[in-house]
Amino acid sequence: IRFLQEKSSVHDKHFSTMRAVATVALFLLSTTSTRVTFPFSEVLQAPDIVKLNYSNFHCINPCSAYVDRKSDKLMITQNGKVVATFDAIFRMAPAGILLPAGDYKLENKGEANPEFVLYVVDSTVPNYGSPVYAPQKAQGVAVKSTARYATVLSSFEAVWFSSFTGSFPDGYPRIYGTGFDEAGGASCYPAYQARSPSNAAKSWPTIASAVLTVDFGFVGDHNVSINDGTINNPPKSAGMSTVYTSPGYIGCSFTAGQNYYSKLTQVQDKFTLTAESLDVDAWCNGISAAEPVQLTINNNKVDLVGSKTHSEHYERGNFDVSLSWVRQTPESSFAIQLDFGSTNDKPLTTTTLTPSTISSGRSLSLFSALAMVILACV
């Protein structure tokens, strides 16, 4: 499998052309591989080596490899020789290792069905050189950097983010279900978008995805803590945001039909909360009638299916909220963000989110007291 890219300056026009080519290649390969293939990177996990204990990949340009765990039994080889074990790659974090252009093999010479994430990305992509982190069990990562993007790899059920600090512009930070090569792209929808620096500092976005990238919105000093988590009963209160995602969330239109590997198959939650207001702003694409995202607010039930947008607004009160979704098709995915308003919130100009494009402002809720749901189903 090749990373379909030519050397060029970083322009969306060029990349949209290359994405079209990559999409054709992806379709042809989809029947034989469970790997997730982006135009300029690939993500491999346990199912990709379960049958043969190896999987091939090709770097058309020099590429960098990153992993989420230590292992001397998982390794990258070339022509029968070990290039690097996961132990060696992990020690290089957050920089990863650079591989010359060529054909490679991911091999497993240890336990059956090991859990891992391997992210391989072309060296000529946007945001190349962004740091890549991997929180370990009961040992999180404190990201203190000046880079605009920070990518996170994880085989855990979910990853939760906390303690965002920084001079963020409106609508940032954002968290995408991709590597740094696609974060912020016009076809990818963030699972989380902050309403304000205060909202970011209070919120604990919990996202069930193997690869996530934080877009801080600027180059400069900023911090965030990253830990392994669970999708059950995420934190919620007035003034903060809560995020729900389908397991394996990606959120990019050109990867429709692909999800990262996850053992989870459903998302459920039910709670009552008092807030200044509640706004629902939903985007949905590719949800089958057999697996609707069922969202109920104060007995007002909405089944989100197909490809559409949906918005609601509720004034101050007690909100009985329930969310239910059970996977029935392998290609469906979604992300839901609930923003709970408080009396300290200030108005924020909003922009419109459509199913096919995303503006630089993304669909933002008025954070004069609201709880917004952003639902990106791809």
Sequence and secondary structure as in RCSB ss.txt:
>XXXX:A:sequence
IRFLQEKSSVHDKHFSTMRAVATVALFLLSTTSTRVTFPFSEVLQAPDIVKLNYSNFHCINPCSAYVDRKSDKLM
ITQNGKVVATFDAIFRMAPAGILLPAGDYKLENKGEANPEFVLYVVDSTVPNYGSPVYAPQKAQGVAVKSTARYA
TVLSSFEAVWFSSFTGSFPDGYPRIYGTGFDEAGGASCYPAYQARSPSNAAKSWPTIASAVLTVDFGFVGDHNVS
INDGTINNPPKSAGMSTVYTSPGYIGCSFTAGQNYYSKLTQVQDKFTLTAESLDVDAWCNGISAAEPVQLTINNN
KVDLVGSKTHSEHYERGNFDVSLSWVRQTPESSFAIQLDFGSTNDKPLTTTTLTPSTISSGRSLSLFSALAMVIL
ACV
>XXXX:A:secstr
 B         HHHHHHHHHHHHHHHHHHTTT  SEE SSEEEEEGGGGTTTSEEEEEESS EEEEESS  SSEE
EEETTEEEEEHHHHHHTTTS EEE SEEEEEEE SSSS   EEEEEETTSTTTT  EE  BTTB EEEEE  SEE
EEE  SSEEEEEEEEE   TT  EEESS TTTTT TTB  SEE SSHHHHHH   EE  SEEEEE SSSS EEEE
EEEE SSS    TT EEEEE TT   BGGGTT     S  EEEEEEEEEES EEEEEEEEEE TTS EEEEETTE
EEEE EEEEEEEEE SEEEEEEEEEE  STT   EEEEE   TT          SS   TT S    SS   EEE
   
